[in-house]
Amino acid sequence: MILSFEDFEPGHFGTFGPRHVTREEIIAFAAEYDPQPMHLDEDAARQSLLKGLAASGWHLCSLMMRMLCDGLLLRSSSLGAPGIEELNWLAPLRPGDDITLDLHVLDKRVSQNRPQLGIVTMRVEIRNASGQKLLEAKWPAMFARRETSAVE
């Protein structure tokens, strides 16, 4: 079943994961996209504010997107998002972490300009296996409406 705008109700929507993150993928992502020493070199990372090798925050965002695609977006009428309202990195993602994503629906409304789509405001929290929150994000996501007769 393809999820449409009508399928989203305020509250906890789902939990996705866990996803295991390796040292090798942290370094590979950093080498390609964020080559700062605290993401590439364990000795330099120990000297940094992170006190050890940690993934780039952008790596964590990429993992968030993949987990959302696998858990929700690829089985929905997603039409993308106009932007992101909040993004907070709260703690470092470490090699060997298993992360879980919780998705919450904050509210929803039909678009005034495009009544064939609805806007669902979502909040995501990513935690490691010990329950430490690593990331919070909030954004409006657009989904096609199933009830097109209400628009016509």
C-alpha positions in Angstrom: 0.0 0.0 0.0 1.2 3.5 -0.9 0.9 5.9 2.0 -0.8 9.2 1.2 -1.4 12.4 3.0 -4.5 11.0 4.7 -2.4 8.2 6.4 -0.5 10.6 8.6 -1.9 11.5 12.0 -0.2 13.4 14.8 1.9 11.3 17.1 4.6 8.7 16.8 4.5 7.4 13.3 7.3 4.7 13.3 10.7 3.5 14.4 13.2 2.5 11.7 16.5 0.7 12.1 18.7 -0.3 13.7 21.5 0.7 11.3 25.1 -0.3 12.2 27.7 2.3 11.4 31.3 1.2 10.9 34.6 3.0 11.3 35.4 2.4 7.6 32.2 4.1 6.4 32.7 7.0 8.7 36.2 7.6 7.3 35.1 6.9 3.6 32.3 9.5 3.9 34.6 12.0 5.5 37.3 11.5 2.9 34.8 12.3 0.2 32.6 15.0 1.7 33.9 16.4 5.0 37.6 15.8 5.3 38.1 17.4 8.7 40.7 15.6 10.9 38.2 14.6 13.6 36.3 12.5 11.0 39.4 10.9 9.4 42.2 10.4 11.9 41.8 8.8 15.3 44.8 10.7 16.9 43.6 14.1 15.7 40.0 13.2 16.8 41.2 12.4 20.3 42.7 16.0 20.4 39.4 17.6 19.2 36.3 18.6 21.1 34.8 15.3 20.1 37.4 13.3 22.1 37.5 10.5 19.5 36.7 9.6 16.0 33.1 10.6 15.1 31.1 10.8 11.9 30.4 14.1 10.2 27.0 15.5 11.0 26.3 15.4 7.3 27.0 11.7 7.3 24.4 11.3 10.0 22.0 13.4 7.9 22.7 11.1 4.9 22.0 8.1 7.1 18.8 9.7 8.3 17.6 10.2 4.7 18.4 6.6 3.8 16.5 5.3 6.8 13.6 7.5 6.0 13.6 6.3 2.4 13.8 2.7 3.4 11.2 3.0 6.2 8.7 5.4 4.7 9.3 7.5 1.6 9.8 4.8 -1.0 6.3 3.4 0.0 4.6 6.7 0.1 3.3 9.4 -2.3 6.2 11.7 -1.2 6.6 14.9 -3.3 9.7 16.1 -1.5 10.1 18.9 1.0 10.4 22.7 0.6 13.2 22.9 3.2 14.1 22.0 6.7 13.1 24.1 9.7 15.4 22.6 12.4 18.5 20.4 12.5 20.4 19.8 15.6 23.4 17.5 16.1 23.3 16.7 19.8 26.0 14.0 20.3 28.6 12.4 18.1 28.0 9.3 16.0 30.8 6.9 16.8 32.2 3.9 15.0 30.3 0.7 15.9 27.1 2.6 16.9 23.7 1.1 16.0 21.3 3.9 15.4 17.5 4.0 15.4 15.3 6.6 13.9 11.9 7.7 15.5 9.5 9.6 13.3 6.8 11.8 14.7 4.0 13.6 12.9 3.5 17.0 14.5 0.7 18.3 12.4 -0.7 18.2 8.9 -2.7 20.5 6.6 -3.9 20.6 3.0 -1.9 23.1 0.9 -3.8 26.3 0.2 -2.0 26.9 -3.1 -2.0 23.2 -4.3 -5.0 21.4 -2.8 -3.9 18.2 -4.5 -1.2 17.8 -1.9 -0.9 17.9 1.8 1.9 19.1 4.1 2.9 17.0 7.0 5.3 18.5 9.6 7.6 15.8 10.8 10.2 15.5 13.6 12.9 12.9 13.6 15.1 11.8 16.5 18.1 9.5 16.0 19.5 7.6 19.0 22.3 5.2 19.5 21.8 1.8 21.1 22.3 3.3 24.6 19.4 5.7 24.0 21.6 8.8 23.6 19.9 11.3 21.2 22.3 12.2 18.4 20.1 14.2 16.1 16.8 16.1 16.0 15.3 17.5 12.9 12.0 19.1 11.9 10.6 19.8 8.4 7.4 20.1 6.3 7.1 17.2 3.9 4.7 17.1 1.0 2.6 14.1 0.1 0.0 13.6 -2.6 -3.6 13.4 -1.4 -5.6 10.2 -2.1 -8.9 12.1 -1.9 -8.6 14.0 -5.1 -12.4 14.2 -5.5 -12.4 16.7 -2.6 -10.2 19.0 -4.7 -12.0 18.8 -8.1 
